Amino acid sequence: MWYAITGHDNPGTAGLRSTNRAAHLARLHELHERGKLFLAGPFPAIDSEDPGPAGYTGSLIVAEFDDIAAARLWADADPYLAAGVYREVEIRPLRKVLP
C-alpha cells in the first residue's frame, strides 16, 4: 500500500537540512531503485521553486510499504528526524486513484 509521509520542520533548521540532505536523499534513491517511491519533495516556505533564505517547512514522501508499521520504521530512521530538522512526522495510508 502507498503511504504519505509528511515531515514538519522545526523552525530555523535550514542548516541542519543542508548538512543532512545527502543522507536523506540516499534513502529516497534506494526506495526509488526498488520501485517503491512515487514522489518526494520539500515544501518551500514561500511560493517559489527556490525559496532561498526562507527555506522549507517540511517534506512529503509518498512511498509503498507492506504496512503502516514498516512505513513508520522507515520514517523513524530518516536523518532529518535524527538531526532535529523534523519536529513531527505524520504517516497516513494513501489510496492512489489517479493517474
C-alpha positions as CSV (number, residue, x, y, z in Angstrom):
1,M,0.0,0.0,0.0
2,W,1.0,3.6,-0.6
3,Y,1.8,5.8,2.5
4,A,2.0,9.6,2.6
5,I,4.9,10.6,5.0
6,T,4.8,14.2,5.9
7,G,7.7,15.7,7.9
8,H,7.1,19.0,9.6
9,D,10.3,21.1,10.1
10,N,11.4,22.7,13.3
11,P,11.9,26.5,12.8
12,G,15.4,27.6,12.0
13,T,16.7,24.2,10.8
14,A,17.8,25.2,7.3
15,G,21.5,24.5,8.1
16,L,20.6,21.1,9.6
17,R,18.6,20.3,6.5
18,S,21.6,21.1,4.2
19,T,24.0,19.1,6.4
20,N,21.8,16.0,6.3
21,R,20.5,16.3,2.8
22,A,22.8,13.7,1.2
23,A,21.9,11.0,3.7
24,H,18.2,11.8,3.4
25,L,18.3,11.6,-0.4
26,A,20.3,8.4,-0.4
27,R,17.4,6.7,1.4
28,L,15.0,8.1,-1.1
29,H,17.1,6.9,-4.1
30,E,17.2,3.4,-2.5
31,L,13.4,3.4,-2.4
32,H,13.2,4.6,-6.0
33,E,15.6,1.9,-7.2
34,R,13.3,-0.7,-5.6
35,G,10.3,0.8,-7.4
36,K,8.7,1.9,-4.1
37,L,8.9,5.7,-4.4
38,F,6.0,7.6,-6.0
39,L,7.2,11.1,-5.2
40,A,9.2,13.1,-2.7
41,G,10.0,16.8,-2.2
42,P,10.1,19.7,0.2
43,F,7.5,22.3,0.9
44,P,9.0,25.8,0.2
45,A,8.2,28.3,2.9
46,I,7.2,30.8,0.2
47,D,5.6,30.5,-3.2
48,S,8.9,29.9,-5.1
49,E,10.7,27.0,-6.7
50,D,13.8,28.2,-4.8
51,P,12.8,29.8,-1.5
52,G,16.4,30.9,-0.7
53,P,16.8,32.0,2.9
54,A,13.0,31.4,3.6
55,G,13.8,27.7,3.4
56,Y,11.3,24.9,3.7
57,T,8.6,24.0,6.2
58,G,8.7,20.2,5.7
59,S,8.6,17.4,3.2
60,L,6.2,15.0,1.6
61,I,7.2,11.4,0.6
62,V,4.7,9.0,-1.0
63,A,6.1,5.5,-1.0
64,E,5.0,1.9,-1.0
65,F,5.4,-0.3,2.1
66,D,4.0,-3.6,3.3
67,D,2.1,-1.9,6.1
68,I,2.0,1.2,8.3
69,A,4.4,-0.3,10.8
70,A,7.0,-0.7,8.0
71,A,6.4,2.9,6.8
72,R,6.8,4.1,10.4
73,L,10.1,2.1,10.9
74,W,11.5,3.6,7.7
75,A,10.4,7.1,8.6
76,D,11.8,6.9,12.1
77,A,15.2,6.2,10.6
78,D,15.2,9.4,8.5
79,P,18.4,11.5,9.0
80,Y,16.2,14.7,9.1
81,L,14.4,13.3,12.1
82,A,17.6,12.2,13.9
83,A,19.2,15.6,13.3
84,G,16.2,17.6,14.5
85,V,15.1,19.0,11.2
86,Y,11.7,17.4,11.6
87,R,9.7,18.2,14.7
88,E,7.0,15.7,13.8
89,V,6.4,13.0,11.1
90,E,2.9,12.1,10.1
91,I,2.2,8.8,8.3
92,R,-1.1,8.1,6.6
93,P,-2.3,5.4,4.2
94,L,-3.0,6.6,0.7
95,R,-5.2,5.0,-1.8
96,K,-3.8,6.1,-5.2
97,V,-6.6,6.7,-7.7
98,L,-5.1,8.8,-10.5
99,P,-3.1,8.8,-12.6
